[in-house]
Amino acid sequence: MPREKKKIGWDYGLVVIVLILAVIGLLILYSTSTYNGQVKFQDPYYYLKKQAFATVLGLAAMFFAAKIDYHVWKPFAPAAYLIAIGLSTAVLLIGEEYNGSKRWLSFGPFSFQPSEYAKIAVILFLACLVTKNIKKIGKLRSLFKVVAAVLPIVALVGTNNLSTAIIILGIAVVLVFVASPKYAQFFWLGGLGAGFMGVFLALESYRLERLEIWRNPEKFEKGYQTLQGLYAIGSGGLFGKGIGGSIQKLGFVPEAQNDMIFSIICEELGLIGASFIICLFLVLIWRFFVIATHAKDLFGALIATGAMAHMMIQVILNIAVVTNTIPNTGITLPFISYGGTSVVFLMLEMGLVLSVSRLVE
């Protein structure tokens, strides 16, 4: 007899980890941003206040989404994806530029990054698309069709935000991989992806320049941030200098509260503290895996898997960039780096996964 589906409520392990990361994120952000806040806005609490507001708003969105049956979003998934394409196109036309990157749309006093919304839209859209085509997903032709469906948003986002484009493409590949019964065809998909990435990098000279900076950061002015981040990591030692003890955040690491925040974590908390943060992310990813494997249906399993892929890829990319393992892509560390849009949509994504966790087999 088939197993009965039973209600279990939310996955409280996931809730606890998210809350711990949110609190730790605010503490670390306060430590890393006070200097820049004072220098730029004459307010050491400037970044903390904005991030705290976004965190509260995000938590409200998370609990709201968790109470709604995730199947409600299925009919709206294609429309959500089309909206993501529209917003990403608008960024190219009327977007606001900050630090040389045009990634924001402004509506009066409010601004947000459509690329953060695009991640959730792609997860829902692909979960819906793969579910509808699950009987054909083992065919190479069907696999290419599913992946090709997200290439428009990858191309649009990648114009100004290569790291997010890589994350979106990675989410697509992971979702198709877990749904497909055949794995050999992913060698063809990998070759196609490598070719696409090669052409994409060659279209703009500054992208190739990043490869040179990565190989020899000391020879380029733009390698300054990378070198200072490495100095911060090395000076932290095993136990770090303590919260607030960082020297590199005092203007040496530009915008220390953003994508290079992990280097300040290493400096202030040392290898032990940085390892603890990484362990928290590993536990979070594990909870996604547990929810995905026990989900009520394929649609729910793919939502949880998409969130798992998103978190895994983004954390790996951020830490790899900060340690100069890969070229600088400007990706933030989830829940910890400064960014109101990122926090709100991350929390909303957690809410979708919590909704999936309400029913298991």
N, C-alpha and C positions, 0 to 999 in steps of 0.2 A: 504493500500500500504506500502511496506517496506520503511524504512527510507533511504534516500540517504546518501552515504558516501561522506564526504566533506574534503577537505584539510584545515588544520589549521596551518601548520607550526610547529615549535618546541614548546614544553611546556617551555615557558620562566621562569615560576615559578621554575621549576626543575633546569634550567640553573643558575638562580640567587642563589638558595640555595647551589648548588655545588660550585660556585665561592666563596661564603661567607665562606663555610667550608674550602675551599682550602686556602684562605687568613688567616683565623683564625688559621688553622693548622700550617701554616708557622710561624706565630707570636708566637704561643705557643711552637712550636718545637725549635725556636731560644732561647726562654727563658729557656727551660728545658735542652738544649743540650750544651750550651756554656761551662759549667764546664767540662763535659766529653770530649768535643772537644779539649779544651785547655790541659787537662791532658794527653789524649791519642795521640793527633795528633799535639799539639802545634798550634792549629788553632781553635778559638772559633766559627768560621763560617763553620767548616767542614761539619757537618750534615745538616746545613741550605742550603749550596750550592748544595749538592747532592740531597736534597729533592726538592729544587726549580727547578733544572734541570729536575727531574722526573715529577714534576707537570706540567711544560711547555710541556714536551713530552706527558704527559697524556691528557692535554687539546687539543693538536693537534689531538691525537687519538680519543678523544671524538667527536670533530666536524667533523672529517673525517667519523667516523662510523655513525654519525647522518644524514649525507647526502646520505648514501647508503640505499636502500630499504632493510629492514631486511629479506625479503624473499630470498634474494640472498644467505644468509648463511645456509638456510635449507638443501640443498643437501650436504653441507660440514660438517654438525653437527656430523654424525657418525665418520667421519675421525678425526675431532677435538677431539672427546672423546678418540679415539684410541691413538692419539698423547699424550693426557694427561696421559694415562696409561703408555705409553712408557717412557715419561719424569719422571714420578713418580718412575718407575722401575729403571731408570738410577740413580736417586738420591740415592737409596739404594746401588747401586754398585759403583758409582764414585762420589757421592755427597760430597760437602764441609761441614765440621762440624764447627759450631760456637756456643759458650756457651753451649756445650754438646748436641746440636741438629744438625742432618744432614738433612738440608732442602734446600740447595743451589746447583745449577749447575753453573759451571764457564766456560766461553768461552773467553779465553784471559783475558783482563782487566775487562770484564763484567761478572756479576753473577746475577741470578734471582731465585725466588722460583717457581718451577712448580706448586705448590699447589694453587697459586694465579690464574694462567692460568686455572687450573682444574675447578675452580668455574664457570667461564664463559662457558667452554666447557660442563660442566654438565648441566647448564641451557639451552643451545641451544640443546643439545642432548635429554634431557628429554622433552623439549617443542615439539621437532620433534616427539619423540616416543609416547608421550601422544596424540598428534594430530592425528597420524596415527591409534591409537588404541582407539579412543574416544568412539566408539560404544560398546566396550567390557570392558571399564574401570570400569564399575559398578560391574563386576564379581570379586570375591575374587582372583581367579586364575590369572586373568589379572593384578590385582593390585600388587600381589606378584612378577609377572614377571617384571613389570616396576621398582619396588623398587630394585629387585635383580640385575637388569642391572647395577646399580651404586655401588653395593657392592665391586667389584674389586678395583675401585678407592678409595673407603672409606677405604678398608683394607690397600692398599698401602700407602696412605697419612697418615692414622692413625698410622702407624708404628713409625713415627718420629714426627707427628704433629696431636695429638688427637683432638685439638680444631677445626682445619680445617676439619677434617673428620666428626666431629659432625655437622658443618655448611653444608657440602655437603649432608649428610644424611637428615638434616633438610629441605634443599631446595627440595630434592626429595619428602619427605612426604608432604610438603605444596603444591607442584605442583599437586600431585596425589589427595590430599584432595579437592582442589578447582575444579578439573575436574570431580571428582566422584559424582554421584547422591546419593550414599549410604554412610552413615557415621558410621553405626554400625560396619562395618568390620574393621574400624580403631582401635577398641579395640584389635582385633587380631594382627594387625600390631604393635600396641604399645607394646603388650606383647612380640612379636618376637624381636622388637628393644631393649627392656629392657634386654632380655636374651642374645642377641648378645653383648650388651655393657658390661654385667656382665662377659661373657667369655673373651671378649677383655681385660678388666681391669685385670682379673686374670692371663693372660698370662705373664705379666711382673710385677715383685715385686715393681718396682719404681712407678707404677701407683697406687697400693694399698697404698704405702707410702704417696702419695699425699693426700689421704683421711685422714690419720692420722695427717698430717701437717695441713690440713684444720681445723680439729677439735681442735687441740691444737698447734697452730703455735709457742707459746712461749717455747715449750718443744723441738723444733727441730731447728738445725742450718739453715736448708733450709726455715724455717718460718720467717727468718729475713726480707726478702723483703716484705712479707705480713704485718708484724708488722709496719715496717717503712712507708709503704703506708697508713696504718690506722692512724698513727701519723700525717702524712701530711694532711689527710682529716680532722681530728679532730682539728688541729691547724689553719685551714683556717677560721673557724667560718662562719659568715653570708656573709661578704663582702670580705674576703681574705686579703692577705698581699700585693697585687698588683703585676703586672707583674714584674718578676725579683726578687721578694722578698722571694721566697721559700728557706728554709734552708735544707729541706730534699733532694733536688736535688743535693746538694753538697757532693755526695758520699754516703749518707745514704740510698737512694733508688737506688739500682743498675740499670744501664741502664734506667734512668728515662725517656728518650725520646722514649722508646719502649712501651711495653704493660702496664706499670704502669703510663703512662702519665696522666691518669685521676685523679690520686691522687694529682699530682702537680697542675692540673687545680683547684682542690678543695682548695688547700693550697693558691694559688695565687689569684684566683678569687672568692673563697668562695662558699657558697651554691647558691647564686644568679647567679654567672657566670657559675657554673656547670649546673644549671637548664636551663640557656639560651642555652648552648651547646646541652643538651638533647632535648630541644624544636626544635632546628634546625633539628636534626635527625628525630623527630616526623613529622615535616612538609615535610621532604624529603620522608619519608615512605608514608605519605598521598598522595603526588604527584604520587608516584608509583601506589597507589591504584586507583586514579582517571584515570590514563592512562590505567591501566589494565581493568577497567570496561567499558571504552569507546573505546577499541582497535578495529581495523577493523575486526580481526578474532581471532580464538582461539590461533593460534601460537604466535601472537603478545601479546595477553593477558597473555599467560604463560611466555613469556620473561620478561614482566614487573612484574609479580607475583614472578618469580624467583629472580629478583633483589631486590624486596621488602623483600622477605624471607631472602635473604643473608644479607641485611643491618640490618634488625630487629634482627636476631639471633646474628650477630657479635657484634652489639652494646650492646645488653643485656648481652652476655657472658663476654665482656670486663669489663663492669661496675660491674657485679656480682663478677668477680674475684677480682677486685681492692678493693671492699668492703667486701671481704671474705664471700660472700653469697654462693659461690660454690668453689670447689677446684681450685687451680691455673692451668690454661691450656695454658698460654702463647699466648693469642690472642690479636691482636692489635686493637686500636680504629680507625675506617675508617677515612681517610683523615687527621688525626691528628698525630697518632703515626708515628715514623720514619720508612720508608720502601719504597724504590723506586719502587720495583716490585708491591707492593700493590697499590700504588697511580696510576701507569700507567694502571693496569688492572681494577681498580675501575672506572677510567675515561672512559676506553673503554666500560665498562658495562653501564655507564651512557649514552654513545653515542648510544648503542643499544636501550635503553629505549626511548631516544629522537627520534630515527628513528621510533619506534612504534607510538609515539605521533603525528607524521605528518599526520596520517589518523585516524579519529574517525567517529563514526556513528552519 
